[in-house]
Amino acid sequence: MPQISPKRVSMLHGVLLIALFSCAAFYIGDAQFFKDISFSPMIIGIILGMLYANSLRNNLPETWVPGIQFCSKRILRIGIILYGFRLTFQDIVNVGVSGIVIDAIVVAVTILGGIAIGRMLKMDSDTALLTSVGSGICGAAAVLGAESTIRTQPYKTAVSVATVVIFGTLSMFLYPIAYRSGLLDLTPQEMGIYSGATLHEVAHAVGAGNAMGGEIANVAIIVKMIRVMLLVPVLLILGFWVARRKSGDNAAEGKGKVNIPWFAVGFLLVIGFNSFDLLPAALVDTINYIDTFLLTMAMAALGAETSIDKFKKAGAKPFILAAFLYVWLLGGGYLLSKYLAPIWL
């Protein structure tokens, strides 16, 4: 019987450590408090990983680090691909032209505007990009996808995820209050589009939508899922952008090969397969559960590589950028939903 090399065993230890964090995140996420605030296991996972990074990390063998990095890279990409089982192309048809157009405008303006504001703030370009993608598309999952494409330092990813958690959670409580008080003069259909097009995480859209009623929740979730689908073209564009940037940095050496993020293509193919409804609903639910576990492992691994010192290094600028983008999502999203959506409704 062939023996497993010590290096492989050490790597397995790192993977098992992150798997335990993921189990703990699921257990904690079952608490009613975290269900009430729609904190997904993914968000809890990155918090647990960061707690580990700032407490026990120095007491564990360095040989475990490759296993942690395996979770933050390979397992992350598998999780993004399987995320496609949550979506179908029929979702696009159900919500109509208005949701698609508004989603496209929100995503484009948020990402391009965020990059521009990041330059004005003289921010690190990778952090500005990750923060903008997270605000513009689907929160933590989008940040993870973009990180896997541009391959930057884990602490930048953790900072960007933190901005999503803060502002997305704030909106989840703010939207129902503003709608029920009459502050937002929108029909249920328009409110659903507004929520889905501007809330950060899928969990935030679910939480806020359910708090405002089933009709709003259904529209909000579909519009939100269309934003998730837009992750594919964004990642493909990022792949070409990264190649062009490397080509500029290494012009003398003739480098700059286009690095297509194949996991994004896999994500799209899974959506297409899922659109045919070939698998039993119970099996799809199981796949989605496994996928959430894998993404939670990836988040915990990224958190495990993020110390407080790195947060200090990033400074306040990512949160300032996220605040600007938040104001745009609140105001710009409202105007789009109020005056543009009725054209196609």
C-alpha positions in Angstrom: 0.0 0.0 0.0 1.6 3.3 -1.1 2.4 5.7 1.7 1.3 9.4 1.7 4.2 11.8 1.8 4.7 13.9 5.0 4.2 17.0 2.9 0.8 15.8 1.7 -0.1 14.9 5.2 0.7 18.3 6.5 -1.3 19.9 3.7 -4.2 17.6 4.6 -4.0 18.9 8.2 -4.4 22.5 6.9 -7.5 21.5 4.9 -9.0 19.6 7.8 -8.4 22.6 10.0 -10.4 24.9 7.6 -13.1 22.2 7.3 -13.5 22.3 11.1 -13.9 26.1 10.9 -16.5 25.6 8.2 -18.4 23.1 10.4 -18.3 25.6 13.3 -19.6 28.4 11.0 -22.6 26.2 10.0 -23.3 25.4 13.6 -23.1 29.0 14.7 -25.1 30.1 11.7 -28.0 27.9 12.9 -28.4 30.2 16.0 -31.6 32.2 15.7 -29.8 35.5 16.1 -27.7 35.0 13.0 -30.7 33.7 11.1 -32.6 36.9 12.0 -29.8 39.1 10.7 -29.2 36.8 7.6 -25.6 36.2 8.4 -24.6 33.4 6.1 -22.0 30.7 7.1 -19.6 32.3 4.6 -19.5 35.5 6.6 -19.2 33.7 9.9 -16.4 31.6 8.3 -14.2 34.6 7.4 -14.7 36.0 11.0 -13.6 32.7 12.5 -10.6 32.6 10.2 -9.6 36.1 11.2 -10.0 35.2 14.9 -7.6 32.3 14.2 -5.2 34.5 12.3 -4.9 36.9 15.2 -4.7 34.3 18.0 -3.6 30.7 17.4 -1.9 31.1 14.0 1.7 31.4 15.4 1.2 28.2 17.6 0.5 25.9 14.6 3.0 24.3 12.2 3.9 26.4 9.1 3.6 23.1 7.1 -0.2 23.5 7.4 -0.2 26.7 5.4 -0.2 25.0 1.9 -3.5 23.3 3.0 -5.0 26.6 4.0 -3.9 28.2 0.7 -5.4 25.2 -1.2 -8.8 26.0 0.4 -8.5 29.7 -0.5 -7.7 29.0 -4.2 -8.7 25.5 -5.5 -11.7 24.9 -3.3 -12.8 28.5 -3.9 -13.0 28.0 -7.7 -14.9 24.7 -7.3 -17.4 26.6 -5.0 -17.9 29.4 -7.6 -18.6 26.8 -10.4 -21.2 25.0 -8.2 -22.8 28.3 -7.3 -24.4 28.1 -10.8 -26.9 25.5 -9.5 -28.7 28.3 -7.7 -29.6 30.0 -11.1 -31.4 29.3 -14.3 -31.7 31.3 -17.5 -35.5 31.2 -16.9 -34.9 33.6 -14.0 -33.9 36.3 -16.5 -37.1 35.8 -18.5 -39.3 35.9 -15.4 -38.1 39.3 -14.3 -38.2 41.0 -17.7 -36.2 43.7 -19.4 -36.4 46.2 -16.6 -34.5 44.1 -14.1 -31.8 43.2 -16.7 -31.2 46.8 -17.8 -31.2 48.2 -14.3 -28.8 45.4 -13.1 -26.5 46.1 -16.0 -26.4 49.9 -15.2 -25.9 49.3 -11.5 -23.0 46.8 -12.0 -21.3 48.9 -14.7 -21.5 52.2 -12.8 -20.6 50.7 -9.5 -17.5 48.9 -10.7 -16.2 51.7 -13.1 -17.1 54.4 -10.6 -15.5 52.5 -7.7 -12.2 52.2 -9.7 -12.3 55.9 -10.5 -13.0 56.9 -6.9 -10.3 54.5 -5.8 -7.8 56.4 -8.0 -8.9 59.7 -6.6 -8.4 58.4 -3.1 -5.0 57.0 -4.2 -6.0 53.5 -3.0 -4.4 50.2 -3.8 -5.9 49.3 -7.2 -6.6 45.7 -6.3 -8.5 46.6 -3.1 -10.5 49.3 -5.0 -11.4 46.7 -7.6 -12.5 44.0 -5.1 -14.5 46.5 -3.1 -16.3 47.8 -6.2 -17.0 44.3 -7.6 -18.4 43.2 -4.2 -20.7 46.2 -3.9 -21.7 46.0 -7.6 -22.5 42.3 -8.0 -23.1 39.8 -5.2 -21.0 40.7 -2.2 -18.6 38.1 -0.8 -19.0 35.6 -3.7 -18.1 38.3 -6.2 -15.1 39.4 -4.2 -14.0 35.7 -4.1 -14.4 35.3 -7.8 -12.5 38.5 -8.6 -9.8 37.6 -6.2 -9.3 34.3 -7.9 -9.0 36.1 -11.2 -6.6 38.9 -10.3 -4.8 36.7 -7.6 -4.0 39.4 -5.0 -3.1 39.2 -1.3 -5.7 37.5 0.9 -5.9 40.5 3.4 -7.2 42.7 0.5 -10.0 40.2 0.0 -10.9 40.2 3.6 -11.0 44.0 3.8 -13.3 44.1 0.8 -15.6 41.4 2.2 -15.7 43.4 5.5 -17.1 46.5 3.6 -19.8 44.3 2.0 -20.8 42.9 5.4 -21.1 46.3 7.0 -23.0 48.2 4.4 -25.1 45.2 3.1 -26.2 44.3 6.6 -27.1 48.0 7.2 -29.3 48.0 4.1 -31.0 44.8 5.0 -32.5 46.5 8.1 -32.9 50.0 6.5 -34.9 49.0 3.4 -37.9 47.4 5.2 -38.1 50.3 7.6 -37.9 52.9 4.8 -40.5 51.0 2.7 -43.0 50.5 5.4 -42.7 54.1 6.7 -43.5 55.4 3.2 -40.1 57.0 2.7 -39.6 55.0 -0.4 -42.4 55.8 -2.8 -42.2 52.5 -4.9 -44.7 49.9 -5.9 -44.1 46.3 -4.7 -42.6 45.4 -8.1 -40.4 48.5 -8.2 -39.3 47.9 -4.6 -38.4 44.3 -5.5 -36.2 45.5 -8.4 -34.7 48.2 -6.1 -33.8 45.7 -3.4 -32.4 43.1 -5.8 -30.4 45.6 -7.8 -28.7 47.3 -4.9 -28.4 45.0 -1.9 -24.9 43.5 -1.5 -25.4 39.8 -0.6 -28.0 37.2 -1.8 -28.7 36.7 1.9 -29.4 40.4 2.3 -31.9 40.4 -0.6 -33.6 37.3 0.9 -33.7 38.8 4.4 -34.9 42.3 3.3 -37.4 40.9 0.8 -39.1 38.5 3.2 -39.4 41.4 5.7 -41.4 43.4 3.1 -43.6 40.5 1.9 -43.6 37.6 -0.5 -44.3 39.6 -3.7 -41.3 41.9 -3.1 -39.1 39.0 -2.0 -39.7 37.0 -5.2 -38.8 39.9 -7.5 -35.8 40.9 -5.3 -34.3 37.5 -5.4 -34.7 37.0 -9.2 -33.2 40.5 -9.9 -30.4 39.7 -7.4 -29.7 36.4 -9.2 -29.4 38.2 -12.5 -26.7 40.4 -10.9 -25.0 37.2 -9.9 -25.0 36.0 -13.5 -23.3 39.2 -14.5 -20.3 38.0 -12.5 -19.4 35.8 -15.6 -18.8 38.6 -18.1 -17.1 40.8 -15.4 -14.7 38.0 -14.6 -13.9 37.4 -18.3 -13.2 41.1 -18.7 -11.0 41.1 -15.6 -9.1 38.2 -17.1 -8.3 40.2 -20.2 -7.5 43.3 -18.1 -5.0 41.4 -15.9 -3.3 40.0 -19.0 -3.0 43.5 -20.5 -1.6 44.9 -17.2 1.0 42.1 -17.0 1.8 42.7 -20.7 2.5 46.3 -19.9 4.7 45.4 -16.9 6.6 42.9 -18.9 6.6 44.4 -22.4 10.4 43.9 -22.7 10.0 40.2 -21.9 7.1 39.6 -24.3 4.8 38.4 -21.6 1.1 39.1 -21.1 -0.8 35.9 -21.9 -4.5 36.2 -21.5 -5.5 34.2 -18.4 -9.2 33.2 -19.0 -10.8 32.4 -15.6 -12.2 29.0 -16.6 -14.1 28.7 -13.4 -16.3 31.6 -14.6 -17.0 29.6 -17.8 -17.8 26.6 -15.7 -20.1 28.7 -13.6 -22.0 29.7 -16.8 -22.1 26.1 -18.1 -23.6 24.9 -14.8 -26.3 27.6 -15.0 -27.1 26.4 -18.5 -27.3 22.8 -17.4 -29.4 23.7 -14.4 -31.8 25.6 -16.7 -32.9 22.2 -18.2 -34.1 21.1 -14.8 -32.7 17.6 -15.3 -31.8 16.9 -11.6 -34.3 16.3 -8.8 -34.9 19.3 -6.6 -33.6 17.4 -3.6 -30.2 16.7 -5.3 -29.9 20.3 -6.3 -30.5 21.4 -2.7 -27.8 19.0 -1.6 -25.4 20.4 -4.1 -26.2 23.9 -3.0 -25.6 22.9 0.6 -22.2 21.3 -0.3 -21.3 24.4 -2.3 -22.1 26.7 0.7 -19.8 24.5 2.8 -17.0 24.8 0.2 -17.4 28.6 -0.1 -17.4 28.8 3.7 -14.1 26.9 3.7 -12.7 29.4 1.2 -13.8 32.3 3.3 -12.4 30.8 6.5 -9.1 30.2 4.7 -8.9 33.8 3.4 -9.7 35.0 6.9 -6.9 32.8 8.3 -4.4 34.7 6.2 -5.6 38.1 7.4 -4.2 39.7 10.5 -5.1 43.0 12.2 -1.8 44.4 11.1 -2.9 43.9 7.5 -6.2 45.7 8.1 -4.2 48.6 9.5 -2.1 48.5 6.4 -5.2 48.8 4.2 -6.4 51.8 6.3 -9.7 53.6 6.1 -9.8 54.2 2.4 -11.6 50.9 1.4 -14.4 51.8 3.8 -14.6 55.4 2.5 -14.8 54.0 -1.0 -17.5 51.5 0.1 -19.5 54.4 1.6 -19.4 56.4 -1.6 -20.6 53.3 -3.5 -23.3 52.8 -0.9 -24.7 56.3 -1.4 -24.8 55.6 -5.1 -26.6 52.3 -4.7 -29.2 53.9 -2.4 -29.8 57.1 -4.5 -29.0 55.9 -8.0 -30.8 52.6 -7.5 -33.9 54.3 -6.2 -34.1 56.7 -9.2 -33.5 53.8 -11.7 -36.3 51.7 -10.0 -38.7 54.6 -9.8 -38.3 56.1 -13.2 -36.7 53.6 -15.5 -38.4 50.3 -14.4 -41.9 51.4 -15.2 -41.0 51.8 -18.9 -40.8 48.0 -19.3 -43.2 46.9 -16.5 
